[in-house]
């Protein structure tokens, strides 16, 4: 395909290579060639009408070398539905990292936060390394999914997986080291500023969820004067350590499991696990241990202790179904519901999108994670984690992601700004625990709206999405709290 290339003049200091943002001077913004996404993007949603437009924005691979190699970032747009009231644009990111964002305008337009799009153009984009934007080619190789021999002890099985994943990471980094080294949250933020330039806007709004909150913090740290209003929902920790992510998530999961046991106790007449939380929790853990020792084959599927663990720390909206499933397992039956629970082949509009890129996620995280990388330390942290959180009894799943990562750490370094900032935290959420939102507020400032739920990034699906609409329209922030979706009654699980 034809790719537009535009020479851009940047003032680059030697600090740019160390992570200090390069300051843009008078740059020649590209003229965006907007076309209906459905006409140019492979496998675009057939039902999408002419409203969503797409274009490519060229950016440097390495911002310390602005005249060097370039890649294209795929961008989408839905124009403000009330042009007379148009205030500007809001860029959107759903999180990940590694997750596509090109469909975000449509998703927001179909949500309870849709009125953001009345007075703002909604702008989505695929971050570098994801779907329609430029990616590193690292096709699977034999052995990438090899499983350890069943005869090995647990720690040696873990070592096998660690060494297997280290080989994959090193091979994929070696496929394009310049590109992978520059897969950072800060560079995606710099790409956002190139999108701002290409749109011809002096300032942008931003709505980020999950990792998108770190992306927003990175943009605001580098380009605070170019932020109109920024909303960050389900907030990341301001310091990245993939092992620390596991620690915080398991701690939140332990609290959830104990709360779930207390909820079951209140409905002993329905589920018959006991009418006291300690007794219920003890019964559930005994069921977990029994199925760990003696797994069952139910309808061709293995039901074991991991199955029970999947129900124990599940979301509140699934508690009724989870309690019913656990009662069925206890009584020797089968649950009627299951616990709630790779890179594309090309890039550009001819890519086959899958919405997600695991290696891009690994790169973004491992290029910034300040945690240990050696197996022995990671293994001991897993042992300690299982001991500290006996109800979920999980070693976690993030801390081995950076096995064998050969590139130097470029840690996050977020700072306060003066632009309007609304943080949103979820009181019971295990994916991005509420403590992270408090820590991020301490680091970068802003108001904190708390939602009484455990649903990751749920603001746009709740009635209090009206606060997001008001914020982007007026700049008014909130330190209040609002209700999440209610926990279904036990009858919902019958």
C-alpha beads as a LAMMPS data file, in Angstrom:
LAMMPS data file: protein, C-alpha beads

494 atoms
492 bonds

1 atom types
1 bond types

-500.0 500.0 xlo xhi
-500.0 500.0 ylo yhi
-500.0 500.0 zlo zhi

Masses

1 110.0

Atoms # bond

1 1 1 0.000 0.000 0.000
2 1 1 1.036 3.606 -0.391
3 1 1 2.198 5.225 2.821
4 1 1 2.371 9.003 3.127
5 1 1 5.698 10.188 4.486
6 1 1 6.063 13.688 5.844
7 1 1 9.269 15.360 6.999
8 1 1 8.841 16.685 10.519
9 1 1 11.164 19.123 12.229
10 1 1 11.795 18.381 15.899
11 1 1 14.069 19.914 18.475
12 1 1 15.783 16.836 19.911
13 1 1 18.123 17.036 22.841
14 1 1 20.417 14.354 24.074
15 1 1 17.946 13.778 26.901
16 1 1 15.379 12.450 24.420
17 1 1 17.206 9.146 24.264
18 1 1 16.935 8.907 28.046
19 1 1 13.171 9.298 28.013
20 1 1 12.775 13.098 28.221
21 1 1 10.173 14.091 25.623
22 1 1 11.384 15.852 22.532
23 1 1 9.665 19.218 22.141
24 1 1 7.935 19.783 18.825
25 1 1 8.724 22.953 16.921
26 1 1 6.802 24.163 13.889
27 1 1 6.087 20.832 12.234
28 1 1 4.460 19.988 8.961
29 1 1 1.406 18.002 10.006
30 1 1 0.280 15.401 7.505
31 1 1 -2.901 15.944 5.531
32 1 1 -5.086 13.068 6.647
33 1 1 -6.773 11.092 3.904
34 1 1 -10.018 10.154 5.655
35 1 1 -12.048 7.339 4.106
36 1 1 -14.907 5.220 5.459
37 1 1 -13.238 2.489 7.516
38 1 1 -15.491 -0.151 6.026
39 1 1 -14.153 0.684 2.564
40 1 1 -10.446 0.313 3.356
41 1 1 -9.969 -1.779 6.510
42 1 1 -10.066 -5.560 6.149
43 1 1 -12.743 -7.319 8.197
44 1 1 -14.301 -4.078 9.410
45 1 1 -17.638 -4.561 11.101
46 1 1 -20.125 -4.971 8.199
47 1 1 -22.927 -3.173 10.035
48 1 1 -20.841 -0.041 10.522
49 1 1 -22.192 2.792 8.381
50 1 1 -20.300 5.648 6.741
51 1 1 -19.907 7.463 10.055
52 1 1 -16.583 5.958 11.154
53 1 1 -13.654 7.224 9.084
54 1 1 -10.077 5.964 9.071
55 1 1 -6.667 7.381 8.174
56 1 1 -2.973 6.691 8.746
57 1 1 -0.643 9.004 10.701
58 1 1 3.123 8.591 10.134
59 1 1 5.361 8.678 13.234
60 1 1 9.047 7.969 13.907
61 1 1 9.936 4.555 15.258
62 1 1 12.489 6.265 17.513
63 1 1 11.682 9.833 18.569
64 1 1 15.371 10.428 19.249
65 1 1 15.830 9.935 15.479
66 1 1 12.979 11.973 13.966
67 1 1 14.399 11.707 10.442
68 1 1 14.888 7.965 10.692
69 1 1 12.573 5.057 10.079
70 1 1 8.825 5.763 10.102
71 1 1 5.738 3.679 10.755
72 1 1 2.025 4.347 10.364
73 1 1 -0.535 4.574 13.166
74 1 1 -4.098 3.660 12.217
75 1 1 -6.633 6.246 13.423
76 1 1 -10.435 6.334 13.363
77 1 1 -12.907 9.172 13.819
78 1 1 -16.570 9.778 14.456
79 1 1 -17.390 13.464 14.077
80 1 1 -19.357 15.324 16.750
81 1 1 -23.070 14.727 16.293
82 1 1 -23.859 18.350 17.186
83 1 1 -21.361 20.377 15.108
84 1 1 -22.733 23.681 16.386
85 1 1 -21.567 22.765 19.905
86 1 1 -18.282 21.120 18.883
87 1 1 -15.501 21.796 21.413
88 1 1 -12.714 19.629 20.030
89 1 1 -11.640 15.973 20.065
90 1 1 -11.381 13.196 22.629
91 1 1 -8.831 10.440 21.989
92 1 1 -9.809 7.049 23.384
93 1 1 -7.847 4.031 24.596
94 1 1 -9.416 0.841 26.043
95 1 1 -6.294 -0.459 27.825
96 1 1 -4.208 -3.555 27.440
97 1 1 -1.504 -2.858 26.581
98 1 1 -1.701 -4.743 23.323
99 1 1 -5.392 -4.001 22.806
100 1 1 -6.813 -2.429 19.679
101 1 1 -8.481 0.960 20.096
102 1 1 -9.663 1.642 16.566
103 1 1 -13.268 0.681 17.399
104 1 1 -13.475 2.790 20.570
105 1 1 -15.447 5.651 18.967
106 1 1 -18.261 3.263 18.054
107 1 1 -18.180 1.584 21.494
108 1 1 -18.383 4.905 23.312
109 1 1 -21.085 6.105 20.929
110 1 1 -23.137 3.013 21.857
111 1 1 -22.560 3.409 25.624
112 1 1 -24.129 5.518 28.358
113 1 1 -21.272 7.981 27.782
114 1 1 -22.376 8.554 24.182
115 1 1 -23.068 12.258 24.741
116 1 1 -19.318 12.880 24.906
117 1 1 -19.560 12.521 21.141
118 1 1 -22.194 15.243 20.823
119 1 1 -19.720 18.109 21.264
120 1 1 -16.471 16.258 20.544
121 1 1 -15.080 14.211 17.699
122 1 1 -14.335 10.722 19.051
123 1 1 -10.887 9.521 17.979
124 1 1 -9.728 5.913 18.230
125 1 1 -6.371 4.445 17.267
126 1 1 -4.421 1.214 17.246
127 1 1 -1.232 1.777 19.261
128 1 1 2.048 0.928 17.560
129 1 1 2.382 -2.856 17.453
130 1 1 -1.355 -3.603 17.360
131 1 1 -3.664 -4.659 14.498
132 1 1 -3.805 -2.055 11.698
133 1 1 -0.800 -0.122 13.022
134 1 1 2.780 -1.256 12.342
135 1 1 3.845 -4.440 14.126
136 1 1 6.955 -6.565 14.586
137 1 1 6.867 -9.792 12.603
138 1 1 7.579 -12.689 14.976
139 1 1 5.734 -15.775 13.751
140 1 1 5.331 -18.751 16.095
141 1 1 8.095 -21.342 16.146
142 1 1 8.115 -25.021 17.173
143 1 1 8.299 -25.330 20.938
144 1 1 6.703 -21.960 21.749
145 1 1 3.800 -23.726 23.470
146 1 1 5.678 -26.777 24.747
147 1 1 4.416 -28.053 28.081
148 1 1 6.756 -29.318 30.831
149 1 1 6.898 -33.062 31.499
150 1 1 4.263 -34.055 34.046
151 1 1 6.891 -35.900 36.102
152 1 1 8.717 -32.695 37.054
153 1 1 8.158 -31.105 40.482
154 1 1 6.249 -27.806 40.550
155 1 1 9.292 -25.558 40.676
156 1 1 10.943 -27.337 37.749
157 1 1 7.749 -27.115 35.720
158 1 1 7.781 -23.382 36.386
159 1 1 11.445 -23.182 35.394
160 1 1 10.676 -25.030 32.141
161 1 1 7.958 -22.496 31.266
162 1 1 10.194 -19.589 32.276
163 1 1 13.042 -20.746 30.031
164 1 1 10.649 -21.509 27.173
165 1 1 9.161 -18.013 27.361
166 1 1 12.630 -16.463 27.632
167 1 1 13.554 -18.009 24.279
168 1 1 10.373 -16.650 22.686
169 1 1 10.977 -13.165 24.082
170 1 1 14.588 -13.086 22.929
171 1 1 13.707 -14.343 19.444
172 1 1 10.971 -11.746 18.991
173 1 1 13.152 -8.904 20.259
174 1 1 15.916 -9.972 17.866
175 1 1 13.444 -9.875 14.945
176 1 1 13.322 -6.058 15.168
177 1 1 15.240 -4.689 18.181
178 1 1 14.810 -1.038 17.218
179 1 1 11.047 -1.363 16.975
180 1 1 10.700 -3.409 20.175
181 1 1 12.976 -1.097 22.182
182 1 1 10.650 1.751 21.245
183 1 1 7.462 -0.038 22.262
184 1 1 6.967 2.070 25.377
185 1 1 4.052 3.832 27.017
186 1 1 5.878 7.139 26.538
187 1 1 6.307 6.587 22.797
188 1 1 2.645 5.695 22.366
189 1 1 1.928 8.991 24.139
190 1 1 4.223 10.751 21.651
191 1 1 2.302 9.047 18.853
192 1 1 -0.855 10.538 20.352
193 1 1 0.677 13.976 20.066
194 1 1 1.428 13.336 16.387
195 1 1 -2.241 12.409 16.005
196 1 1 -3.136 15.719 17.672
197 1 1 -0.938 17.573 15.173
198 1 1 -2.430 15.677 12.235
199 1 1 -5.933 16.576 13.423
200 1 1 -4.948 20.244 13.544
201 1 1 -5.889 20.575 17.228
202 1 1 -4.039 22.708 19.781
203 1 1 -5.352 20.533 22.616
204 1 1 -6.959 17.119 22.963
205 1 1 -9.228 15.418 25.422
206 1 1 -8.388 11.866 26.448
207 1 1 -10.449 8.994 27.899
208 1 1 -8.282 6.032 28.924
209 1 1 -9.128 2.761 30.690
210 1 1 -6.760 0.358 32.506
211 1 1 -3.292 0.602 30.871
212 1 1 -4.823 3.533 29.020
213 1 1 -4.621 5.393 32.338
214 1 1 -0.828 4.991 32.347
215 1 1 -0.838 6.165 28.736
216 1 1 -2.827 9.221 29.773
217 1 1 -0.451 9.908 32.667
218 1 1 2.493 9.648 30.266
219 1 1 0.881 12.066 27.807
220 1 1 -0.008 14.563 30.525
221 1 1 3.506 14.347 31.990
222 1 1 5.068 15.159 28.612
223 1 1 2.422 17.418 27.074
224 1 1 0.369 18.917 29.904
225 1 1 -0.240 22.188 28.032
226 1 1 -1.797 20.222 25.166
227 1 1 -4.395 18.481 27.347
228 1 1 -7.912 19.886 27.308
229 1 1 -9.514 17.408 29.720
230 1 1 -8.433 13.888 30.706
231 1 1 -10.454 11.072 32.300
232 1 1 -8.745 7.881 33.501
233 1 1 -10.929 4.897 34.517
234 1 1 -9.652 1.814 36.421
235 1 1 -6.328 3.386 37.219
236 1 1 -2.925 1.689 37.006
237 1 1 -0.223 2.015 39.645
238 1 1 2.182 4.896 38.903
239 1 1 5.127 2.496 39.308
240 1 1 5.300 -0.625 37.163
241 1 1 6.516 -3.957 38.531
242 1 1 4.798 -6.964 36.956
243 1 1 5.389 -9.006 40.123
244 1 1 3.900 -6.198 42.178
245 1 1 0.869 -6.314 39.898
246 1 1 0.416 -9.961 40.867
247 1 1 0.777 -9.135 44.570
248 1 1 -1.901 -6.442 44.451
249 1 1 -4.297 -8.481 42.323
250 1 1 -4.007 -11.554 44.525
251 1 1 -4.560 -9.448 47.648
252 1 1 -7.739 -8.039 46.106
253 1 1 -8.806 -11.528 45.011
254 1 1 -8.359 -12.816 48.572
255 1 1 -10.688 -10.101 49.865
256 1 1 -13.219 -10.957 47.153
257 1 1 -13.157 -14.672 48.050
258 1 1 -13.825 -13.890 51.694
259 1 1 -16.604 -11.429 50.820
260 1 1 -18.127 -14.083 48.553
261 1 1 -18.094 -16.596 51.402
262 1 1 -19.879 -14.055 53.591
263 1 1 -22.498 -13.492 50.891
264 1 1 -23.112 -17.265 50.587
265 1 1 -23.479 -17.460 54.385
266 1 1 -26.325 -14.936 54.253
267 1 1 -28.193 -17.293 51.913
268 1 1 -27.578 -20.600 53.699
269 1 1 -31.213 -21.558 53.103
270 1 1 -30.409 -21.582 49.384
271 1 1 -26.846 -22.917 49.146
272 1 1 -26.366 -24.891 52.401
273 1 1 -22.659 -24.191 52.951
274 1 1 -23.232 -22.788 56.448
275 1 1 -24.539 -19.566 57.949
276 1 1 -21.191 -18.156 59.122
277 1 1 -18.502 -16.776 56.827
278 1 1 -15.600 -18.771 58.361
279 1 1 -17.528 -22.037 58.030
280 1 1 -18.467 -21.301 54.420
281 1 1 -14.905 -20.368 53.501
282 1 1 -13.601 -23.522 55.167
283 1 1 -16.102 -25.650 53.217
284 1 1 -15.162 -24.007 49.933
285 1 1 -11.444 -24.495 50.512
286 1 1 -12.016 -28.143 51.445
287 1 1 -13.931 -28.589 48.179
288 1 1 -11.041 -26.964 46.306
289 1 1 -8.486 -29.229 47.984
290 1 1 -10.593 -32.346 47.413
291 1 1 -10.891 -31.634 43.679
292 1 1 -7.190 -30.833 43.511
293 1 1 -6.418 -34.306 44.868
294 1 1 -9.205 -36.060 42.967
295 1 1 -10.175 -34.233 39.745
296 1 1 -13.358 -35.283 37.997
297 1 1 -14.139 -35.709 34.341
298 1 1 -17.476 -34.054 33.659
299 1 1 -18.879 -34.157 30.146
300 1 1 -15.394 -34.549 28.708
301 1 1 -13.906 -31.669 30.737
302 1 1 -11.672 -31.813 33.796
303 1 1 -13.092 -30.260 36.955
304 1 1 -10.455 -29.690 39.610
305 1 1 -9.251 -27.287 42.278
306 1 1 -8.520 -24.617 39.680
307 1 1 -12.198 -24.734 38.724
308 1 1 -13.173 -23.925 42.305
309 1 1 -10.602 -21.143 42.513
310 1 1 -12.065 -19.622 39.378
311 1 1 -15.423 -19.286 41.105
312 1 1 -14.067 -18.057 44.442
313 1 1 -12.663 -14.735 43.244
314 1 1 -15.125 -14.122 40.421
315 1 1 -16.979 -10.849 39.864
316 1 1 -19.913 -9.959 42.110
317 1 1 -22.327 -9.971 39.191
318 1 1 -21.601 -13.726 38.863
319 1 1 -21.886 -14.629 42.554
320 1 1 -25.343 -16.216 42.252
321 1 1 -24.248 -18.451 39.378
322 1 1 -20.919 -19.225 41.043
323 1 1 -22.578 -20.272 44.320
324 1 1 -24.957 -22.550 42.424
325 1 1 -22.045 -24.129 40.545
326 1 1 -20.064 -24.709 43.747
327 1 1 -23.069 -26.309 45.424
328 1 1 -23.444 -28.631 42.431
329 1 1 -19.769 -29.640 42.674
330 1 1 -20.098 -30.267 46.404
331 1 1 -23.094 -32.525 45.771
332 1 1 -21.277 -34.528 43.094
333 1 1 -22.973 -32.885 40.150
334 1 1 -21.728 -30.684 37.342
335 1 1 -21.782 -26.867 37.203
336 1 1 -24.002 -25.407 34.520
337 1 1 -21.790 -22.340 34.066
338 1 1 -18.034 -21.846 33.797
339 1 1 -15.993 -19.411 35.893
340 1 1 -15.877 -15.911 34.456
341 1 1 -12.684 -15.552 33.379
342 1 1 -1.221 -13.752 19.303
343 1 1 0.161 -11.223 16.884
344 1 1 -1.503 -10.682 13.504
345 1 1 -0.010 -11.725 10.213
346 1 1 0.537 -8.211 8.865
347 1 1 -0.280 -4.557 9.387
348 1 1 -1.941 -1.650 7.620
349 1 1 -5.496 -1.776 6.329
350 1 1 -4.814 -5.206 4.793
351 1 1 -4.051 -6.771 8.185
352 1 1 -6.347 -9.380 9.683
353 1 1 -7.310 -7.772 13.009
354 1 1 -7.689 -9.856 16.141
355 1 1 -8.065 -7.005 18.613
356 1 1 -5.033 -7.954 20.653
357 1 1 -1.273 -8.482 20.484
358 1 1 0.357 -10.397 23.329
359 1 1 3.927 -9.574 22.330
360 1 1 3.181 -5.855 22.141
361 1 1 1.782 -6.143 25.659
362 1 1 4.912 -7.960 26.812
363 1 1 7.128 -5.306 25.227
364 1 1 5.291 -2.338 26.743
365 1 1 5.338 -3.931 30.198
366 1 1 8.836 -5.372 30.178
367 1 1 10.458 -2.250 28.796
368 1 1 9.185 -0.436 31.912
369 1 1 8.900 -3.061 34.681
370 1 1 11.296 -2.483 37.569
371 1 1 10.775 -5.916 39.142
372 1 1 13.161 -8.896 39.280
373 1 1 13.849 -10.920 36.132
374 1 1 15.637 -14.011 37.461
375 1 1 13.747 -17.248 37.971
376 1 1 14.807 -17.937 41.575
377 1 1 13.536 -14.603 42.878
378 1 1 10.323 -14.861 40.889
379 1 1 9.703 -18.408 42.113
380 1 1 10.155 -17.376 45.751
381 1 1 7.719 -14.503 45.289
382 1 1 5.183 -16.989 43.932
383 1 1 5.644 -19.272 46.923
384 1 1 5.218 -16.304 49.267
385 1 1 2.118 -15.166 47.377
386 1 1 0.382 -18.538 47.689
387 1 1 1.177 -18.554 51.413
388 1 1 -0.060 -14.992 51.923
389 1 1 -3.367 -15.455 50.095
390 1 1 -4.567 -18.991 50.908
391 1 1 -8.135 -18.577 49.645
392 1 1 -7.146 -17.802 46.059
393 1 1 -3.838 -19.689 46.483
394 1 1 -2.557 -18.353 43.189
395 1 1 1.063 -17.652 42.278
396 1 1 -0.094 -14.952 39.845
397 1 1 0.484 -14.785 36.125
398 1 1 2.328 -11.541 35.312
399 1 1 5.705 -11.931 36.982
400 1 1 7.120 -14.418 34.467
401 1 1 6.158 -12.257 31.491
402 1 1 9.609 -10.646 31.307
403 1 1 11.585 -13.909 31.282
404 1 1 14.852 -13.391 29.441
405 1 1 13.942 -9.829 28.433
406 1 1 17.190 -8.474 26.974
407 1 1 16.446 -4.746 26.794
408 1 1 17.212 -2.145 29.482
409 1 1 14.447 -0.911 31.778
410 1 1 12.888 2.458 30.954
411 1 1 10.777 3.064 34.089
412 1 1 7.655 5.208 34.171
413 1 1 8.255 8.666 35.592
414 1 1 4.882 10.377 35.828
415 1 1 4.511 13.879 37.231
416 1 1 1.817 16.330 38.279
417 1 1 0.237 18.731 35.818
418 1 1 -2.306 21.534 35.804
419 1 1 -4.733 20.360 33.106
420 1 1 -8.191 19.112 34.256
421 1 1 -7.921 15.483 35.393
422 1 1 -10.642 13.075 36.526
423 1 1 -9.584 9.706 37.960
424 1 1 -12.107 6.885 38.408
425 1 1 -11.499 3.994 40.830
426 1 1 -13.575 0.908 41.613
427 1 1 -13.809 0.003 45.296
428 1 1 -13.821 -3.793 44.969
429 1 1 -12.008 -4.291 41.675
430 1 1 -9.213 -6.907 41.562
431 1 1 -7.774 -6.037 38.128
432 1 1 -6.707 -2.495 38.984
433 1 1 -7.162 -2.332 42.783
434 1 1 -8.429 0.917 44.297
435 1 1 -5.073 1.469 46.014
436 1 1 -3.501 2.080 42.612
437 1 1 -5.905 4.944 41.958
438 1 1 -4.997 6.492 45.295
439 1 1 -1.287 6.146 44.533
440 1 1 -1.721 7.626 41.055
441 1 1 -3.663 10.584 42.476
442 1 1 -0.822 11.187 44.919
443 1 1 1.665 11.098 42.039
444 1 1 -0.111 13.125 39.322
445 1 1 -3.000 14.901 41.082
446 1 1 -6.605 15.072 39.922
447 1 1 -10.002 14.333 41.463
448 1 1 -11.041 10.739 42.250
449 1 1 -14.545 9.472 41.558
450 1 1 -15.117 6.108 43.273
451 1 1 -17.569 3.526 41.967
452 1 1 -19.042 0.913 44.304
453 1 1 -18.372 -2.105 42.103
454 1 1 -15.699 -4.586 41.030
455 1 1 -16.232 -4.209 37.288
456 1 1 -13.113 -3.152 35.380
457 1 1 -13.613 0.093 33.455
458 1 1 -17.370 0.118 33.983
459 1 1 -17.986 3.893 34.072
460 1 1 -19.307 4.105 30.493
461 1 1 -21.894 1.383 31.221
462 1 1 -23.349 2.972 34.370
463 1 1 -25.794 5.831 34.970
464 1 1 -22.945 7.883 36.447
465 1 1 -21.385 7.972 32.978
466 1 1 -23.206 11.300 33.030
467 1 1 -20.310 12.578 35.155
468 1 1 -17.900 11.764 32.308
469 1 1 -20.148 13.603 29.855
470 1 1 -20.322 16.606 32.169
471 1 1 -16.557 16.568 32.714
472 1 1 -15.709 16.660 29.014
473 1 1 -18.347 19.319 28.333
474 1 1 -17.610 21.642 31.275
475 1 1 -14.376 20.498 32.932
476 1 1 -16.198 19.885 36.242
477 1 1 -14.479 17.115 38.253
478 1 1 -15.948 14.973 41.027
479 1 1 -14.630 13.442 44.258
480 1 1 -17.956 11.742 44.917
481 1 1 -18.920 8.077 44.713
482 1 1 -21.621 6.387 42.685
483 1 1 -23.327 3.027 42.645
484 1 1 -22.272 0.168 40.414
485 1 1 -24.514 -2.577 39.097
486 1 1 -26.201 -4.494 41.951
487 1 1 -25.264 -8.063 42.916
488 1 1 -27.944 -10.398 41.509
489 1 1 -30.132 -12.171 44.075
490 1 1 -29.650 -15.892 44.749
491 1 1 -32.720 -16.523 42.584
492 1 1 -30.622 -15.506 39.598
493 1 1 -28.458 -18.575 40.114
494 1 1 -31.343 -21.042 40.420

Bonds

1 1 1 2
2 1 2 3
3 1 3 4
4 1 4 5
5 1 5 6
6 1 6 7
7 1 7 8
8 1 8 9
9 1 9 10
10 1 10 11
11 1 11 12
12 1 12 13
13 1 13 14
14 1 14 15
15 1 15 16
16 1 16 17
17 1 17 18
18 1 18 19
19 1 19 20
20 1 20 21
21 1 21 22
22 1 22 23
23 1 23 24
24 1 24 25
25 1 25 26
26 1 26 27
27 1 27 28
28 1 28 29
29 1 29 30
30 1 30 31
31 1 31 32
32 1 32 33
33 1 33 34
34 1 34 35
35 1 35 36
36 1 36 37
37 1 37 38
38 1 38 39
39 1 39 40
40 1 40 41
41 1 41 42
42 1 42 43
43 1 43 44
44 1 44 45
45 1 45 46
46 1 46 47
47 1 47 48
48 1 48 49
49 1 49 50
50 1 50 51
51 1 51 52
52 1 52 53
53 1 53 54
54 1 54 55
55 1 55 56
56 1 56 57
57 1 57 58
58 1 58 59
59 1 59 60
60 1 60 61
61 1 61 62
62 1 62 63
63 1 63 64
64 1 64 65
65 1 65 66
66 1 66 67
67 1 67 68
68 1 68 69
69 1 69 70
70 1 70 71
71 1 71 72
72 1 72 73
73 1 73 74
74 1 74 75
75 1 75 76
76 1 76 77
77 1 77 78
78 1 78 79
79 1 79 80
80 1 80 81
81 1 81 82
82 1 82 83
83 1 83 84
84 1 84 85
85 1 85 86
86 1 86 87
87 1 87 88
88 1 88 89
89 1 89 90
90 1 90 91
91 1 91 92
92 1 92 93
93 1 93 94
94 1 94 95
95 1 95 96
96 1 96 97
97 1 97 98
98 1 98 99
99 1 99 100
100 1 100 101
101 1 101 102
102 1 102 103
103 1 103 104
104 1 104 105
105 1 105 106
106 1 106 107
107 1 107 108
108 1 108 109
109 1 109 110
110 1 110 111
111 1 111 112
112 1 112 113
113 1 113 114
114 1 114 115
115 1 115 116
116 1 116 117
117 1 117 118
118 1 118 119
119 1 119 120
120 1 120 121
121 1 121 122
122 1 122 123
123 1 123 124
124 1 124 125
125 1 125 126
126 1 126 127
127 1 127 128
128 1 128 129
129 1 129 130
130 1 130 131
131 1 131 132
132 1 132 133
133 1 133 134
134 1 134 135
135 1 135 136
136 1 136 137
137 1 137 138
138 1 138 139
139 1 139 140
140 1 140 141
141 1 141 142
142 1 142 143
143 1 143 144
144 1 144 145
145 1 145 146
146 1 146 147
147 1 147 148
148 1 148 149
149 1 149 150
150 1 150 151
151 1 151 152
152 1 152 153
153 1 153 154
154 1 154 155
155 1 155 156
156 1 156 157
157 1 157 158
158 1 158 159
159 1 159 160
160 1 160 161
161 1 161 162
162 1 162 163
163 1 163 164
164 1 164 165
165 1 165 166
166 1 166 167
167 1 167 168
168 1 168 169
169 1 169 170
170 1 170 171
171 1 171 172
172 1 172 173
173 1 173 174
174 1 174 175
175 1 175 176
176 1 176 177
177 1 177 178
178 1 178 179
179 1 179 180
180 1 180 181
181 1 181 182
182 1 182 183
183 1 183 184
184 1 184 185
185 1 185 186
186 1 186 187
187 1 187 188
188 1 188 189
189 1 189 190
190 1 190 191
191 1 191 192
192 1 192 193
193 1 193 194
194 1 194 195
195 1 195 196
196 1 196 197
197 1 197 198
198 1 198 199
199 1 199 200
200 1 200 201
201 1 201 202
202 1 202 203
203 1 203 204
204 1 204 205
205 1 205 206
206 1 206 207
207 1 207 208
208 1 208 209
209 1 209 210
210 1 210 211
211 1 211 212
212 1 212 213
213 1 213 214
214 1 214 215
215 1 215 216
216 1 216 217
217 1 217 218
218 1 218 219
219 1 219 220
220 1 220 221
221 1 221 222
222 1 222 223
223 1 223 224
224 1 224 225
225 1 225 226
226 1 226 227
227 1 227 228
228 1 228 229
229 1 229 230
230 1 230 231
231 1 231 232
232 1 232 233
233 1 233 234
234 1 234 235
235 1 235 236
236 1 236 237
237 1 237 238
238 1 238 239
239 1 239 240
240 1 240 241
241 1 241 242
242 1 242 243
243 1 243 244
244 1 244 245
245 1 245 246
246 1 246 247
247 1 247 248
248 1 248 249
249 1 249 250
250 1 250 251
251 1 251 252
252 1 252 253
253 1 253 254
254 1 254 255
255 1 255 256
256 1 256 257
257 1 257 258
258 1 258 259
259 1 259 260
260 1 260 261
261 1 261 262
262 1 262 263
263 1 263 264
264 1 264 265
265 1 265 266
266 1 266 267
267 1 267 268
268 1 268 269
269 1 269 270
270 1 270 271
271 1 271 272
272 1 272 273
273 1 273 274
274 1 274 275
275 1 275 276
276 1 276 277
277 1 277 278
278 1 278 279
279 1 279 280
280 1 280 281
281 1 281 282
282 1 282 283
283 1 283 284
284 1 284 285
285 1 285 286
286 1 286 287
287 1 287 288
288 1 288 289
289 1 289 290
290 1 290 291
291 1 291 292
292 1 292 293
293 1 293 294
294 1 294 295
295 1 295 296
296 1 296 297
297 1 297 298
298 1 298 299
299 1 299 300
300 1 300 301
301 1 301 302
302 1 302 303
303 1 303 304
304 1 304 305
305 1 305 306
306 1 306 307
307 1 307 308
308 1 308 309
309 1 309 310
310 1 310 311
311 1 311 312
312 1 312 313
313 1 313 314
314 1 314 315
315 1 315 316
316 1 316 317
317 1 317 318
318 1 318 319
319 1 319 320
320 1 320 321
321 1 321 322
322 1 322 323
323 1 323 324
324 1 324 325
325 1 325 326
326 1 326 327
327 1 327 328
328 1 328 329
329 1 329 330
330 1 330 331
331 1 331 332
332 1 332 333
333 1 333 334
334 1 334 335
335 1 335 336
336 1 336 337
337 1 337 338
338 1 338 339
339 1 339 340
340 1 340 341
341 1 342 343
342 1 343 344
343 1 344 345
344 1 345 346
345 1 346 347
346 1 347 348
347 1 348 349
348 1 349 350
349 1 350 351
350 1 351 352
351 1 352 353
352 1 353 354
353 1 354 355
354 1 355 356
355 1 356 357
356 1 357 358
357 1 358 359
358 1 359 360
359 1 360 361
360 1 361 362
361 1 362 363
362 1 363 364
363 1 364 365
364 1 365 366
365 1 366 367
366 1 367 368
367 1 368 369
368 1 369 370
369 1 370 371
370 1 371 372
371 1 372 373
372 1 373 374
373 1 374 375
374 1 375 376
375 1 376 377
376 1 377 378
377 1 378 379
378 1 379 380
379 1 380 381
380 1 381 382
381 1 382 383
382 1 383 384
383 1 384 385
384 1 385 386
385 1 386 387
386 1 387 388
387 1 388 389
388 1 389 390
389 1 390 391
390 1 391 392
391 1 392 393
392 1 393 394
393 1 394 395
394 1 395 396
395 1 396 397
396 1 397 398
397 1 398 399
398 1 399 400
399 1 400 401
400 1 401 402
401 1 402 403
402 1 403 404
403 1 404 405
404 1 405 406
405 1 406 407
406 1 407 408
407 1 408 409
408 1 409 410
409 1 410 411
410 1 411 412
411 1 412 413
412 1 413 414
413 1 414 415
414 1 415 416
415 1 416 417
416 1 417 418
417 1 418 419
418 1 419 420
419 1 420 421
420 1 421 422
421 1 422 423
422 1 423 424
423 1 424 425
424 1 425 426
425 1 426 427
426 1 427 428
427 1 428 429
428 1 429 430
429 1 430 431
430 1 431 432
431 1 432 433
432 1 433 434
433 1 434 435
434 1 435 436
435 1 436 437
436 1 437 438
437 1 438 439
438 1 439 440
439 1 440 441
440 1 441 442
441 1 442 443
442 1 443 444
443 1 444 445
444 1 445 446
445 1 446 447
446 1 447 448
447 1 448 449
448 1 449 450
449 1 450 451
450 1 451 452
451 1 452 453
452 1 453 454
453 1 454 455
454 1 455 456
455 1 456 457
456 1 457 458
457 1 458 459
458 1 459 460
459 1 460 461
460 1 461 462
461 1 462 463
462 1 463 464
463 1 464 465
464 1 465 466
465 1 466 467
466 1 467 468
467 1 468 469
468 1 469 470
469 1 470 471
470 1 471 472
471 1 472 473
472 1 473 474
473 1 474 475
474 1 475 476
475 1 476 477
476 1 477 478
477 1 478 479
478 1 479 480
479 1 480 481
480 1 481 482
481 1 482 483
482 1 483 484
483 1 484 485
484 1 485 486
485 1 486 487
486 1 487 488
487 1 488 489
488 1 489 490
489 1 490 491
490 1 491 492
491 1 492 493
492 1 493 494
